[in-house]
Structure formats: structure tokens, C-alpha cells
């Protein structure tokens, strides 16, 4: 990570912005505020795909309510934190939504249900800067591709496979 050691009296806001624009791909620390400035590339991991399937399948268990508290839901199913930790990142792909920001409550979007059911392909990755998606991959992936070889799609959809 690059660090501009100091901002002296001759440094302009424009020069600081240029420094950050030139270095945000690798990561840089803002010389004015100290915040890390970095572009992150996020993909749908097999764990995220597995979690999305569990959430989509659980809608019927909850009487059609699309929203649930992610942490409580996955803990109740004994799903390890390594799986449930990245679930909120699915909002960046439009597969989950959160009606109450910062409260851990999420719901599967119609696009998320389509992805789970194999009707929709999601972007292979998104590029995120300052917690905002700034670029979306042209390459698309299916739910089966996102699951990789770690989970069996057909068993997950039937509720037969449980991670323990």
C-alpha cells in the first residue's frame, strides 16, 4: 500500500486526489484523513451461493416473509461464521436487499430467487470503491458455477445437504 508521507503547504487538494486516483487499485492511505482508499474486486463465493440458497428455501418456512436476521438464521442452522460472514455482500450483486440498514436483516430479491433457480446469471464480480459498486463484470456466472465443486446444487435445492 502506498502512503504519501505528508501533505505540506504546497500540496493541493487536486494533487491529493490525483495521488489517490493513481493508486487506489493497489490501495493507498489518504494523506489528509488517513483513510485507506482501495478498489476491491468481489466475486460470489461458493459459501455466499450456499447461504443464498438456504435463505431462498427458508422463505416458505417463514410463511412467505422474505426478510430474516442473517446472523440468527444461520446460527439456528449451525452454519459456521465462515459461511454467514460474507452473505451481506450479495446486496452488491442485487441478490439481497436490506430494508433496515445496519440491523442485519436481509431478504432475497426477485433477482436472487431467479439466480437460485437458474433463471438468471449474476455478474462474475463487481468492483467496489468506498462501499459502492463502480463496475460490474460483463462475464456472468450461474449458481452452479458460483457453488464450484464445494456444494451439490440439486441436494441443496431439495434441502438434503446440510453444512455441519
N, C-alpha and C positions, 0 to 999 in steps of 0.2 A: 504494500500500500504506500502510495506516495504521500509525502507530507511537505507542505510549503512551510518552512521553519518559522517565518514570521511575516507579518504584514507591517511594513514600515510606512512612514508618512507618504512615500512616493507611490504606494500601491493604490490602484483604483479598484472600485467595485467591478468594473469591466475586466480588469486583469485577473481578479479572483474568479469571476465567472468563467473566463476562458480557461484558466487552470483546471477548474472542476470539470468543464465540458471535455477537455483534452484527456482527463484521467479517470473519469467515472466508470469506465469499463473495467479497469483493474481495481479501482477503488482509491479514494483519496480522502484525506481529512480536511474539512473546510478550515482555512486559516483564520476565519473570522469567528466562527462559533464552535469549532471543534467536532461538529457532527460528521460521521462517516457518510460519504457520498459514493454510492456504488450502484451499478446496474446488476440486477440479479436475473438469472435465467431459471425459470421454474417449469418443471415438467410434471405431468400426472404420474405419480409413482404407483407401483403395484399396491402399496398399502392404502393410498388415497382411493384408488379404484375399489378395493375391497371394502373400505369404510363406506363409500358412496352406495355400494350395492346393499350393505346392511341397513343403511338409513332408508333407502328407497323401499326395501322389502318390509321395513318396520312400520311404514305408513298405515298399512291395513291393521296392524296390531294396535294402533293408537286411534282407531275409529276415523281414519282419514285425515287426522291433524298432520299437516306437513312439517310442523316445527317441533324440535326437541332440543334439549340441553345436551350438547355433544359429549361433554365430559361425563355426565351422569349416565347417558345412554350407553356409551362404550364401557364404562366401569361395570354397569349392570350385566354386561355380557362377557365380563372378564377379558376384554380386549386390551392388550398392553399399550402403554403410552407411546411406544414406538410407532404404533398404527394410528392412534387417535390424534397425535400431536399435529400432523400436517393437514388434517381434514379441512380446517377453515380456509386453507389456500385454494380450495376448489371454487371459492367465490370469484377468484381471478379469472376463472375459465367460464363463469356464468352457470356453473353446475349446482351451486348452493347459493342461498341468499340468507341474509341476517336481518330480521326486522328490528332487532334491538341491538344496536351497535355496542360491542364490548361486553355483552352479557353471556356469551357462549351459546346462544340459541340460534340454530340454523335450520333451514328447510331445503329440501331438494327442489330445484326449479323444474319447470316442464322440460327444459333442455337437458337437465340432469337425468330425468326419467328416460328421455329419449336416448341419451348416451348409455345408460344402464341396459336398456332394452335393445341396443344395437341399431337404433334408427338414426342416430346422429354420431358423427365423428367429431371429436374435440381437437383443438389445436395441440400439436405435439409439445409446444412450450409457449410460454409468454415471457416477455422481458418486463421486469418491474423496476421502477425507479421511484424512490420516495413513496413506497406503498401504492403506487398507481401503475396500472398496465400501460406501457407506452408502445409496445409492439407485440403482435401476435404472429405466431408461425403460420406460414402458408401450408406446411405439411400437417396432415390430420391423422389422428390415431383412433382406433376402435377401442372399446372397453377391453376386449380380449388382448389387444396389443399392450394396453396400459397395465393389465394384470401380469404380463410377461409369463414366465413359467412358474410363478410362485403360488398361484391360486387357480383352481379349476372353475371356469365360468359357469358351466352347467350345474355343478354341485352348489355353487354359491346361490344361483338363482332358485334352486329348489330348497335352499336352507339346510343342505346336508353337511356342508363343510363349516366347521367352527374352529376358529383360531384359539388354541389353548397351549 
